[in-house]
Amino acid sequence: MILLALLLAQDVGPKETFHVYLLLGQSNMAGRGKVEKEDATPHPRVFALTKDGAWAPAVEPLHWDKPAAGVGPGFAFGKAMADADPKIRIGLVPCAAGGSPIEAWRPGAFHDQTKSHPWDDTVTRAKAALAKGTLKGFLWHQGESNKAEGHADKLVDLVKRLRAEFGNVPFVCGELGRFKETYAPMNAVLGDVAKRVERSACVSSDGLKDKGDTTHFDAPGARELGRRYAAAMIRLKP
């Protein structure tokens, strides 16, 4: 196991050109889409930090928060970022926790559904990842477990804490599925937060479909969402 970890660490290449992104939020970031062949086929320059803290070629599911983990936006995002710049490699750090309200993303907070500490676990995993790579951005998809009222200030605070911990890198969030009308107020909040916070963006979920539960994106929708995250992240890069 030690030898394997060392080999994987060597594979990620120079720290300066190994670009790391944190995948944060709840179930739609973790992914609930059905895994198909393209999702299980590695990209030569996209890696993911495993549950055990080793770098490995990224394949879906990236997350393990719940048994239902499947296709999310992360892998498609990583492939799009890698394809946009052949000189870099991408490192994805899965940290999402299905069902987690934003209140669970504070220091010391425990999330019972996933038996995890979303914030504390993220800090630990990010520090391990940054030993070999350079942080380039945060990806956030969350809101289904919260009401829109009062959410904006909590999300702005989250971004401030992330940047205080890791640096002033771009923050990109994604709309909840437009297939559920009750998500519209939260989507308005997410768009407003992106206007309030520098170097941030909110990507649209327009036209994306659910997997039949009016909550989670299906696999094609999750992949497209990932590509939209990548387009936004590229626009925010200095």
Secondary structure, 3 states (H helix, E strand, C coil): CHHHHHHHHHHCCCHHHEEEEEEEECHHHHCCECCCHHHHCCCCCEEEECCCCCEEECCCCCCCCCCCCCECCHHHHHHHHHHHCCCCEEEEEECCCCCCCHHHCCCCCCECCCCECHHHHHHHHHHHHCCCCEEEEEEEECCCCCCCCCHHHHHHHHHHHHHHHHCCCCEEEECCCCCCHHHHHHHHHHHHHHHHCCCEEEECCCCCCECCCCCCECHHHHHHHHHHHHHHHHHHCC
